[in-house]
Amino acid sequence: MLELVRETGVTILVVTHDLGLAWNIADRIAVMYLGRIVEEGPAEELLSNPRHPYTRALLSVVPEVLELEQQILQGETPDPTRIPSGCRFHPRCPLVASGESARLGIEERCRTEDLALSEVAPAHLAACHALT
């Protein structure tokens, strides 16, 4: 695939659950949770400096990422036919579970206000109330 990209300049969209693979082949990465992009940016920037709590949790179990403390998400993935209000990730978010979102004064917003992507670094977007 990479040879095809180099030789022809074609763009390839790869859908994977393997962030290690993405790290090796992607120029840009979009991380989705319950059908919504929660973080998007240049592969190296996003993978070396994840901003969204879901991306951080995913990367914490990738063996090549040594600096992140392993996070095991609590609870079950919500039923996609009953998407939670507010941030789709809030029922499993470590910031909400730990009380950090309450300490930051954003817990109610996490539970009730959906949030669009916003720039957190050049060309790096994330949707998290803790980053606004």
FISEVEX-781956 format. One record per residue: x, y, z of N, C-alpha, C in turn; residue in one letter. Coordinates in steps of 0.001 Angstrom, whole numbers, plus 500000, padded with zeros to 6 digits. Layout:
N
XYZXYZXYZa;...
END
This chain:
132
500826498806500000500000500000500000500870501257500000m;501904501266500855502751502455500939503489502704499627l;503890501625498949504549501775497657503596502381496634e;502354501945496641501334502487495739501142503985495996l;501107504374497244500964505785497606502152506584497094v;503354506066497350504571506782496909504635506906495390r;504299505823494680504442505814493228503362506600492506e;502143506604493027501033507219492290500468508470492946t;500773508676494231500223509821494936498780509627495358g;498268508424495203496890508135495575496749508199497103v;495555508543497542495252508550498971494520507266499315t;494895506656500427494237505432500883493683505679502269i;492440505288502453491802505373503761491839503979504377l;492473503859505522492574502580506218491783502683507511v;490872501749507718490102501689508950490676500537509762v;491112500827510993491748499802511811491505500069513288t;491573499018514067491573499145515522492992499030516057h;493947498854515168495343498638515536496121499956515414d;496280500644516542496983501933516503498462501770516182l;499028500611516486500414500343516097500551500352514581g;499608499727513883499603499746512422499433501172511916l;498481501881512483498249503262512067499515504092512224a;500225503903513333501452504648513601502467504434512478w;502497503206511926503489502868510914503115503280509496n;501830503467509209501464503733507815500751505054507571i;500233505689508604499363506847508378500102508181508418a;499626509108507596500068510503507671499182511263508662d;497884510931508641496906511548509534496057510443510146r;495565510694511355494740509714512051493507510414512607i;492376509729512511491146510170513169490720509044514106a;490475509388515363490023508423516363488529508632516557v;487779507540516483486323507629516612485848506899517857m;484773507424518438484083506763519542482594506863519268y;481932505733519220480484505673518935480115506472517692l;480896506293516621480569506905515345480909508369515199g;481582508953516165481943510375516113483456510510516255r;484058511359515430485492511615515562485711512438516825i;486575511941517719486878512645518963488261513287518928v;489119512835518001490446513443517865490955513155516464e;491633514141515885492140513997514523493363514870514362e;494373514346513660495555515155513419496668514386512740g;497809515047512556498970514367511989499335513159512862p;499636512046512221499863510789512949500884510937514071a;502032511467513778503088511553514800502656512434515967e;502026513569515682501574514487516742500487513836517591e;499485513257516936498373512660517670498840511479518520l;499683510634517962500103509437518685501148509718519761l;501927510750519590502929511070520614502395512043521662s;501294512729521349500726513693522280499193513641522225n;498612512490522583497149512371522507496485513313523500p;495394513944523083494721514918523939493401514399524490r;492642513652523683491331513174524144491523511979525089h;490742511906526163490880510785527109490696509413526456p;489862509302525435489678508008524771490946507624524010y;491528508565523292492771508289522564493869507902523540t;493957508616524656494966508291525679494766506871526207r;493515506484526433493229505128526919493613504082525872a;493278504341524618493642503396523555495153503229523463l;495862504349523499497314504293523354498012503723524583l;497363503779525719498006503296526943498245501793526919s;497588501076526027497787499633525942498615499224524722v;499126500188523955500008499891522822501417499725523380v;502037498552523177503350498287523779504426499319523442p;504371499918522245505393500888521848505288502208522604e;504155502457523237503950503711523960504268503460525434v;505464503819525835505931503479527178505603504532528226l;505382505782527817505232506854528803503811507007529355e;502818506356528760501446506472529258501140505364530259l;500539505762531376500099504770532358498916504004531771e;498958502668531871497888501858531300496551502184531955q;495557502400531118494204502719531584493250501630531107q;492524501074532015491470500126531667490146500863531839i;489431501032530748488165501764530806487131500949531562l;486381501618532405485338500982533194484030500976532409q;483171500030532732481847499981532123481867499386530733g;480696499265530190480507498701528858480379499815527830e;480769499510526593480541500456525513479033500658525383t;478576501911525343477131502158525246476528501564523982p;475274501237524060474512500741522931474436501858521887d;474888501620520646474874502685519642473476503155519256p;472449502425519664471090502896519387470594503808520510t;471363503887521611471017504774522735472260505563523142r;472666506461522279473876507247522511473634508209523668i;474559508260524621474373509147525778474362510617525368p;473702511433526162473706512875525911475090513422526243s;475347514629525796476640515252526059477746514557525293g;478910514532525876480034513819525278479696512332525274c;479811511694524137479475510278524023480355509414524920r;481521509890525254482481509110526037482301509293527544f;481510510254527984481473510578529414481123509400530333h;480276508419529928480006507315530852481239506457531179p;482258506509530326483460505702530543484715506561530734r;484557507865530721485700508778530757486413508743532113c;487722508535532107488482508558533359488410509908534082p;488258511008533351488152512326533988486859512450534783l;485784511879534261484507511904534973484558510924536145v;485040509706535893485080508664536934485951509058538121a;487039509758537862487971510131538933487544511381539698s;486556512101539178486126513349539796486884514560539283g;487824514335538370488610515444537811487720516421537051e;486730515911536309485844516823535571485026517687536536s;484633517132537687483915517923538698484846518985539271a;486087518607539553487064519558540096487312520707539113r;487302520376537815487505521402536782486242522212536503l;485119521786537082483856522496536876483210522218535531g;483527521075534918482993520776533587482132519519533550i;481932518865534688481220517585534674479820517702534070e;479069518721534449477715518890533910477763519068532396e;478735519837531904478883520020530458479226518693529779r;480098517893530406480451516583529846479206515715529688c;478315515798530660477117514951530671475984515482529788r;475998516775529448474852517349528746475168518050527428t;476386518544527243476707519319526036477611518539525100e;477112518302523887477941517710522847478968518764522442d;480109518343522009481182519283521713481790518967520355l;481960519988519530482611519827518232484128519778518413a;484799519323517387486259519336517395486755520776517407l;487839521005518135488489522314518102489989522095518110s;490708523065517602492161522930517467492846522997518831e;493659521968519118494410521911520373495902522070520139v;496316521956518896497693522173518439497571522368516923a;498600522875516257498485523074514812498037521799514092p;496899521885513389496306520792512616495893519595513473a;495835519758514782495466518682515721494170519105516405h;493107518331516183491778518659516681491319517625517708l;490567518073518697489992517154519682488679517729520198a;487803516845520665486514517242521221486455516794522667a;486862517678523580486846517354525006486673518660525785c;485702518681526689485456519881527496486660520254528349h;487475519274528718488650519571529555489725520321528767a;489608520351527456490612521013526620490180522405526180l;488928522788526510488444524090526039488665525162527075t;
END
